[in-house]
Amino acid sequence: MPRGSTRWYALTVPEGREESIARDLRKLVPADLLHDVFAIRKEYWVKRGGAWSLNSKIAYAGYLFGQTADPAGLQKALAQLTLPVVLVGAHGHAWAPLAPEAEAWLKRALDVGHVLRSSTALVEDGKLRIVSGPLRGMEGRLRDVDSHRRRCMVDIADADGGFSELMPLEVRK
């Protein structure tokens, strides 16, 4: 990434206060330092009384994600606030943005409200095909598809920063 380009950084906050602190940061930190800050929410399927429904929750409890081109300036601005928020890596002054592949995947998968939505798949000729949702076109990254619990694991990045994400998936037969 070019120097000075806007990247995503993780910020730690107390669990349960993610969304309120994000609102406060949007008001208190200048937009030229913090382009956006948000808690990522994720949908999940719940079966109650024999009927399936979608709910949502914070995907990464205790974390916000902020977009900045100046992590040092952002850290200085955060240090002046009384809010319990820390830029990850601030103590060692080695602010590491999200891995480019993970950031790109999240940008593609999140909707405008920063929610990881459920996807819908069909089984055709014994193969799974995603027909709608953020996982469309990512069939090669899916593993451990659990159609009974309406979820699957998705491989996000293959390099050193590689990880998998549990995602909601409705499989229709």
Secondary structure, DSSP 4 states (H G I P E B T S, - for coil): --TT--EEEEEE--TT-HHHHHHHHHHHS-TTT-SEEE--EEEEEEEETTEEEEEEEESSTTEEEEEES-HHHHHHHHHTS-S--EETTGGGT---PPPHHHHHHHHHHB-TTSEE--EEEEEETTEEEEEESTTTT-GGGEEEEETTTTEEEEE---STT--EEEEEEEEE-
